[in-house]
Amino acid sequence: MSGGHGLPVAIVVAYARGGVIGGDNRLLWRLRTDLKRFRALTLGKPMIMGRKTFQSIGKPLPGRETVVVTRDPAFRAEGVHVAGSVEAALAEASRLAARMGANEIVIAGGGDIYAQTLAIADRIHATEVHADIAGDAFFPSIDPSQFAQVTREEHPAGPDDEHAFAFVDFARRR
């Protein structure tokens, strides 16, 4: 996979301890503060996600262009772009970004898509959920020789957030 698509690639992910990102094709926690951050990080940008992640959301998110990666050539969904590979999705997202005036491409999951794009990501916007939660989808571990933590912002649990969590941003070491 080449990073030669021009625009920076940013992974946006929330994971619990052990890298758990979901189970039964759904999120396993309720964090409204994180959903607001996700919206702020993705608005006006092309987002690449796998078919199962898209189906768990259920619809294209407003103010963004969604590129769904699937091996199913018959897959169609209203209002989204479909690509047969991560490479094809990156090419489509680059075209969309140019049209939208976006400054980066967002990788929005799930586990397989994260695993395929970690090697080309320039940034990771992570939400570390401070909880032990059983799941069946995982984020690969972040190699500190590849990524440096640039910011960490701790948040307590509260009425809108069922667990304490941290927003942690990583940048690729050059």
C-alpha positions, 0 to 999 in steps of 0.5 A: 500500500502506498502513501502516495495519495498526497493528502494526510491520512488520519485514523479516528478510533475509540478503543477500550483496554486491550484495543477493543473497538466493538462487539457484535458490530456495534459500539460497546459504550456511550460517550457523547463527548467522543461522538462530538469529537468524532463529528468535529474531526470528520466534518467536511472530509472523506471517510473510509470505512468497512462495510460492517462499520457502515452498516452498524452506523446505518446511513451516510453521515451528513457533511461528509463523503463516505467510501465503503470498502467491501469485497462484495461487488454487488454492495450498494448503499444510498449516498455512499461511494463503494470501493473494492479495496483500501487502495481504491478507497484511498484514490476515491477519497483523494478525488472527493477531498479535492472536490470538497476542499478537505485537508485530509482523509479520515479512516473510520474503521473497523478493525480490518480497515484500521489494520490495513491503513495503520502503516500509511496513517500520518495521524491517529486521533484516539479515544482511550476508554478507561474500561475493560470491555469484552469485544470481538473487534480490535485496534492494532497496537500503536508502535511507539517507534512509529508514532509519538503521542502529541496530546493527551486530554483526560475526561471523567465519566459523567452524565453524558459519558459512561466511562472515564476516557482520554483523547490522545493524538499521535503523529507519525515519527518522520 
